[in-house]
Amino acid sequence: MTDDRSGQILDAALTVFCQYGYGKTTMQDVARAAGMSRAALYLHFRTKEDLFRAGSRRAHARALDRADAALEAPGDVVSRIDAAMATYFEALMAQISASIHGGELLDAGVTLTGDIVSEADAALVTRLAAALDAAAAAGQVRLSAVDATAEDVARLLLAVAHGLQKTSPDPHVWRERRSLFFRMASAAISSPDGIGSPPSPQRVRRRGGSPPRVDTTATRGSRS
């Protein structure tokens, strides 16, 4: 967590990073944007790297909060996971993707904040896996249909979402592609009885392999 003044500095820094890129941004630029002296800025953040990492940590914490809200919303589990991941990435990418220096900032993120990204991704996987496990326990999805654990599926969904971000600079395009993949995933693991519906007796018998009983009383009676 950050105090109010540090939060204001991080807000100003994000604007400056998007305006100039990471490489050309100086601590003086950030201090000017934050309305303070460079000496005062150094009391909060010792280096530009510290500033960038603090901004990344705050952004990922906020993104996880938004993902939590999406997972708690009503709806089937795959739709909720899709919404959670959409809001997670949009929270991280909204301002950066609009910057002409977005690519440079993403590269800087890989170099400078890889540990922060990994921690946040692991936290997101834990949340997604918990949602999938709860849905499986309720009979809403069948993870056995794809011979995978909830964590396996959560990691795959996140990996695909990360990969799709790199396929197009247009966020609308990768959102549509992610949505398509999630529909495919939903079709693979959704309960054949319908989301949230208990299995019908006929399907229980079919899955159990036992043929339905035939009442022959009437037949015997007609012969007597």
C-alpha positions as CSV (number, residue, x, y, z in Angstrom):
1,M,0.0,0.0,0.0
2,T,1.1,3.6,-0.6
3,D,0.3,6.8,1.3
4,D,-1.6,9.6,-0.4
5,R,1.4,11.6,-1.4
6,S,3.2,8.6,-2.8
7,G,0.0,7.7,-4.7
8,Q,0.0,11.2,-6.2
9,I,3.6,10.7,-7.3
10,L,2.8,7.4,-8.9
11,D,-0.1,8.9,-10.7
12,A,2.2,11.7,-12.1
13,A,4.9,9.2,-12.9
14,L,2.6,7.0,-15.0
15,T,1.5,10.0,-17.0
16,V,5.1,11.1,-17.6
17,F,6.2,7.5,-18.5
18,C,3.4,7.3,-21.0
19,Q,4.4,10.7,-22.4
20,Y,8.1,10.2,-22.8
21,G,8.8,6.5,-22.4
22,Y,10.8,4.9,-19.7
23,G,14.2,5.6,-21.1
24,K,13.8,9.4,-21.6
25,T,11.9,10.1,-18.4
26,T,13.9,11.7,-15.6
27,M,13.2,12.1,-12.0
28,Q,13.1,15.8,-12.6
29,D,10.2,15.2,-15.1
30,V,8.3,13.3,-12.5
31,A,9.0,15.8,-9.7
32,R,7.7,18.6,-12.0
33,A,4.6,16.7,-12.9
34,A,4.0,15.9,-9.2
35,G,4.4,19.6,-8.2
36,M,7.4,19.0,-6.0
37,S,11.2,19.4,-5.9
38,R,13.5,16.6,-7.0
39,A,14.9,16.5,-3.5
40,A,11.4,15.9,-2.1
41,L,10.8,13.2,-4.7
42,Y,13.9,11.4,-3.6
43,L,12.5,11.2,0.0
44,H,9.8,8.9,-1.4
45,F,11.6,7.0,-4.2
46,R,15.4,6.7,-4.5
47,T,15.6,5.9,-8.2
48,K,13.5,5.9,-11.3
49,E,13.5,2.1,-11.1
50,D,12.1,2.1,-7.6
51,L,9.4,4.5,-8.9
52,F,8.6,2.3,-11.8
53,R,8.4,-0.9,-9.7
54,A,6.2,0.8,-7.1
55,G,3.8,1.8,-9.9
56,S,3.8,-1.7,-11.2
57,R,3.1,-3.2,-7.8
58,R,0.2,-0.8,-7.2
59,A,-1.3,-1.4,-10.6
60,H,-1.2,-5.2,-10.2
61,A,-2.8,-5.0,-6.7
62,R,-5.6,-2.9,-8.2
63,A,-6.0,-5.3,-11.1
64,L,-6.4,-8.2,-8.7
65,D,-9.0,-6.4,-6.7
66,R,-11.0,-5.8,-9.9
67,A,-10.6,-9.5,-10.9
68,D,-11.9,-10.5,-7.4
69,A,-15.0,-8.4,-8.0
70,A,-15.6,-10.0,-11.4
71,L,-15.2,-13.5,-9.9
72,E,-17.8,-12.8,-7.2
73,A,-20.4,-11.6,-9.7
74,P,-23.3,-13.8,-10.8
75,G,-23.0,-16.0,-13.8
76,D,-21.4,-19.3,-15.0
77,V,-17.8,-19.8,-14.0
78,V,-16.2,-19.5,-17.4
79,S,-18.0,-16.2,-18.1
80,R,-16.9,-14.9,-14.7
81,I,-13.3,-16.0,-15.3
82,D,-13.4,-14.3,-18.8
83,A,-14.6,-11.1,-17.2
84,A,-12.0,-11.4,-14.4
85,M,-9.2,-11.7,-16.8
86,A,-10.5,-9.0,-19.1
87,T,-10.7,-6.5,-16.2
88,Y,-7.3,-7.7,-14.9
89,F,-5.5,-6.9,-18.2
90,E,-7.5,-3.8,-18.9
91,A,-6.7,-2.4,-15.5
92,L,-3.0,-2.9,-16.3
93,M,-3.0,-1.9,-19.9
94,A,-5.6,1.0,-20.2
95,Q,-3.2,3.9,-20.1
96,I,-0.1,2.2,-21.4
97,S,-1.8,0.8,-24.5
98,A,-2.9,4.4,-25.4
99,S,0.7,5.6,-25.3
100,I,3.0,5.7,-28.3
101,H,5.6,4.4,-25.9
102,G,3.5,1.4,-24.9
103,G,5.9,-1.1,-26.4
104,E,8.9,0.4,-24.6
105,L,7.0,0.4,-21.3
106,L,6.0,-3.2,-21.6
107,D,9.6,-4.1,-22.4
108,A,10.7,-2.2,-19.3
109,G,8.1,-4.0,-17.3
110,V,9.6,-7.4,-18.3
111,T,13.1,-6.3,-17.4
112,L,12.4,-4.4,-14.2
113,T,9.2,-5.9,-12.7
114,G,9.3,-9.5,-13.8
115,D,9.1,-10.7,-10.2
116,I,6.1,-8.4,-9.5
117,V,4.3,-9.7,-12.6
118,S,5.0,-13.3,-11.6
119,E,3.7,-12.8,-8.1
120,A,0.5,-11.2,-9.4
121,D,0.0,-13.9,-12.0
122,A,0.4,-16.6,-9.4
123,A,-2.2,-14.8,-7.2
124,L,-4.6,-14.6,-10.1
125,V,-4.1,-18.3,-11.0
126,T,-5.0,-19.2,-7.3
127,R,-8.2,-17.2,-7.6
128,L,-9.2,-18.7,-10.9
129,A,-8.4,-22.2,-9.7
130,A,-10.6,-21.7,-6.6
131,A,-13.5,-20.6,-8.8
132,L,-13.1,-23.6,-11.0
133,D,-12.9,-26.0,-8.1
134,A,-16.1,-24.6,-6.6
135,A,-17.8,-24.9,-9.9
136,A,-16.7,-28.5,-10.3
137,A,-17.9,-29.3,-6.8
138,A,-21.3,-27.9,-7.8
139,G,-21.4,-30.0,-10.9
140,Q,-21.2,-26.9,-13.2
141,V,-18.0,-28.0,-15.0
142,R,-16.3,-31.3,-15.5
143,L,-12.5,-30.9,-15.3
144,S,-12.2,-34.7,-15.9
145,A,-13.4,-34.1,-19.4
146,V,-10.1,-32.6,-20.2
147,D,-8.1,-34.7,-17.7
148,A,-6.8,-31.6,-15.9
149,T,-6.9,-29.9,-12.5
150,A,-8.4,-26.5,-11.8
151,E,-4.9,-25.1,-11.5
152,D,-3.9,-26.6,-14.9
153,V,-6.8,-25.0,-16.6
154,A,-6.3,-21.7,-14.8
155,R,-2.6,-21.6,-15.9
156,L,-3.5,-22.4,-19.5
157,L,-6.2,-19.6,-19.6
158,L,-3.7,-17.1,-18.3
159,A,-0.9,-18.2,-20.6
160,V,-3.2,-17.9,-23.6
161,A,-4.4,-14.5,-22.5
162,H,-0.8,-13.3,-22.2
163,G,0.1,-14.7,-25.6
164,L,-3.0,-13.2,-27.3
165,Q,-1.9,-9.7,-26.1
166,K,1.1,-10.0,-28.4
167,T,-0.8,-10.9,-31.5
168,S,-2.2,-7.5,-32.2
169,P,-1.6,-3.9,-31.0
170,D,-5.4,-3.4,-31.1
171,P,-6.9,-4.4,-27.7
172,H,-10.3,-5.0,-29.3
173,V,-8.7,-7.7,-31.5
174,W,-7.1,-9.7,-28.7
175,R,-10.2,-9.3,-26.6
176,E,-12.3,-10.9,-29.4
177,R,-9.7,-13.7,-29.7
178,R,-9.6,-14.3,-26.0
179,S,-13.4,-14.5,-26.0
180,L,-13.3,-17.1,-28.7
181,F,-10.8,-19.2,-26.8
182,F,-12.9,-19.0,-23.6
183,R,-16.0,-20.1,-25.5
184,M,-14.0,-23.1,-26.7
185,A,-12.8,-23.8,-23.2
186,S,-16.3,-23.5,-21.9
187,A,-17.5,-26.0,-24.4
188,A,-14.8,-28.5,-23.4
189,I,-15.4,-28.4,-19.6
190,S,-19.1,-27.4,-19.2
191,S,-21.4,-30.1,-17.7
192,P,-23.3,-31.8,-20.5
193,D,-26.4,-31.5,-18.3
194,G,-26.2,-27.7,-18.5
195,I,-24.6,-25.1,-16.3
196,G,-25.8,-25.6,-12.7
197,S,-28.4,-28.2,-13.6
198,P,-28.5,-31.6,-11.8
199,P,-28.1,-34.6,-14.1
200,S,-31.3,-36.2,-15.3
201,P,-32.0,-39.8,-14.2
202,Q,-31.8,-40.9,-17.8
203,R,-28.2,-39.5,-18.2
204,V,-27.2,-40.9,-14.8
205,R,-28.2,-44.4,-16.1
206,R,-26.4,-43.9,-19.4
207,R,-23.2,-42.8,-17.7
208,G,-23.5,-45.7,-15.2
209,G,-23.7,-48.1,-18.1
210,S,-26.7,-50.0,-16.7
211,P,-29.7,-50.4,-19.1
212,P,-33.1,-49.1,-17.9
213,R,-35.3,-51.6,-16.2
214,V,-38.3,-52.9,-18.1
215,D,-41.4,-53.5,-16.0
216,T,-42.8,-56.8,-17.4
217,T,-45.7,-57.1,-14.9
218,A,-48.2,-55.9,-17.5
219,T,-46.8,-58.3,-20.1
220,R,-47.1,-61.3,-17.7
221,G,-50.6,-60.2,-16.8
222,S,-51.7,-60.1,-20.3
223,R,-50.5,-63.7,-20.9
224,S,-52.3,-65.1,-17.9
